[in-house]
Amino acid sequence: HGYLRVNLKHIPWSVAEVFSILEKHNVNVADSRQQKAYGEKVGGKVFIPDIITTESLEYDAIKKALKEIEKSKRIYGKPVYIRFED
């Protein structure tokens, strides 16, 4: 289980791209909530934090997914992942 925070560019399909990357690496999403109230403008574009909780997974899978998410043009900054111990 874990907690993932990404800053999504406020345009259609940003969250879908993140979910697609997670799916590709066999990471199941338990829940997702975008926090529009905490959005911020960067370079004239709005980015909104999305808090994603994941189901149990192999740590190597999330490491690979994070590297790919970080390269996305729909994300600002580095994604943050915190692993929950069972």
Secondary structure by P-SEA (a helix, b strand, c coil): cbbbbbbcccccaaaaaaaaaaaaacccccccccccccccccccbbbbbbbbbbccccaaaaaaaaaaaaaccccccbbbbbbbcc
